[in-house]
Amino acid sequence: MASPDVATTPPNQAAEDPEIAAFRDRVHGTNISETTLLATDYLNHFNEIIMLLEMIPDMPEMLEEATAWQPKSYVEHFETSSCPFRELAIELYPHVPARYLEPFETTILQLQAVIDGTLRHAALALGREDTRGLRQKITIALDPMHRLVDVAGAIIHGSDKALSQDEIDALLGD
């Protein structure tokens, strides 16, 4: 769910974009946005690692599985996906308008950085057998991860706003 401060572009404005209009009929019936040509299915890749991270404080042995997780680009995700519109998602990605693609890719990079940092901190805490520190580091990082997934989802649905680095730092308490 997008946060209220994330502005969205009304779909009728996007309909006027001739590049998107050419693909409108092809995305109908999929979870690819007619506005941005992006698919929400990509966020499942990140929801997977977030779910694993949520389990680690109570099940530290899950850290091994979590550290095996690797980020995937949008195209890489769909290349290995079983979703029925995966080929269309791959085909359309180069046509995503820059006003959506740039904040989307920025948000994904921010999310990957938070995940990577959290995994590093969790491994260090677990190595020190510091279960309290482990819980604290993961708990602190989950809110920014959820927020970044929300922002990415909002962009997929037509927002063109990513979080600034200052906003990310504020979420992380830096």
SVG drawing of the C-alpha trace seen along z (x, -y; Angstrom):
<svg xmlns="http://www.w3.org/2000/svg" viewBox="-8 -14 39 37">
<polyline fill="none" stroke="black" stroke-width="0.4" points="0.0,0.0 1.4,-3.4 2.0,-6.0 -0.2,-9.1 2.7,-11.4 3.6,-9.6 2.0,-11.5 0.6,-9.6 0.0,-10.6 -3.6,-10.2 -4.0,-7.4 -5.7,-9.7 -2.5,-11.7 -0.5,-8.5 -3.1,-7.5 -1.9,-10.5 1.6,-9.2 1.8,-7.6 4.5,-5.1 2.4,-3.7 -0.8,-3.9 0.7,-1.5 1.1,1.2 -2.2,0.6 -4.2,3.4 -1.4,5.9 -1.1,5.4 -4.9,5.6 -5.6,8.5 -2.1,8.7 -0.7,7.1 1.5,4.9 0.4,1.3 -1.1,-0.5 0.4,-3.7 4.0,-2.7 4.4,0.7 5.8,2.1 4.5,5.2 4.0,5.6 5.1,9.3 8.7,8.1 8.1,7.0 7.6,10.6 11.3,11.1 11.8,8.6 8.9,9.7 10.5,13.1 13.7,11.8 11.7,9.5 9.7,12.5 12.9,14.5 14.4,11.5 11.2,11.3 11.7,14.9 15.4,14.6 15.0,13.1 13.0,16.2 14.7,18.6 18.4,17.6 19.1,20.6 17.1,18.9 20.0,16.5 21.8,19.0 18.8,19.2 18.5,15.4 22.1,14.9 21.6,17.2 19.1,14.7 20.5,12.7 19.1,9.5 17.7,9.8 17.1,7.1 13.6,6.7 14.4,8.6 16.3,11.4 13.3,11.8 10.9,12.4 13.4,14.6 13.1,17.1 9.4,16.4 6.5,18.7 4.0,15.8 2.0,16.1 2.9,12.6 6.7,12.8 7.7,12.4 5.6,9.3 7.1,7.8 10.6,8.4 9.6,7.0 8.1,3.8 10.8,3.0 13.0,1.0 9.8,-1.1 9.1,-2.1 9.0,-5.9 12.1,-7.5 9.8,-9.4 8.9,-6.1 12.0,-4.0 14.5,-6.3 12.7,-6.5 11.8,-2.8 15.4,-1.8 16.6,-4.2 14.1,-2.7 15.2,0.8 18.8,-0.1 18.0,-1.7 16.0,1.4 18.9,3.7 21.3,1.6 19.1,1.8 18.7,5.6 22.5,6.1 23.3,4.0 20.8,5.8 22.1,9.2 25.7,8.1 24.6,6.7 22.6,9.9 25.5,12.1 27.8,10.1 25.4,10.2 24.8,13.9 28.5,14.5 28.8,12.8 25.8,14.8 24.1,11.4 20.5,12.4 19.3,9.1 21.4,7.1 20.3,9.4 16.6,8.7 17.3,5.0 19.1,4.7 16.5,6.6 13.6,4.9 15.0,1.4 15.6,2.3 12.2,3.9 10.3,0.6 12.5,-1.0 12.3,2.2 8.5,2.2 8.4,-1.5 10.7,-1.1 8.5,1.8 5.5,-0.5 7.3,-3.3 8.2,-0.8 4.6,0.3 3.4,-3.3 5.8,-3.9 4.6,-0.8 1.1,-2.2 2.0,-5.7 3.9,-7.7 7.2,-9.3 8.6,-10.0 11.4,-8.0 12.7,-8.6 15.7,-10.9 18.8,-9.6 17.9,-11.9 14.5,-10.2 16.2,-6.8 18.6,-7.8 15.8,-9.2 14.0,-5.8 17.1,-4.0 17.8,-6.4 21.1,-7.5"/>
</svg>
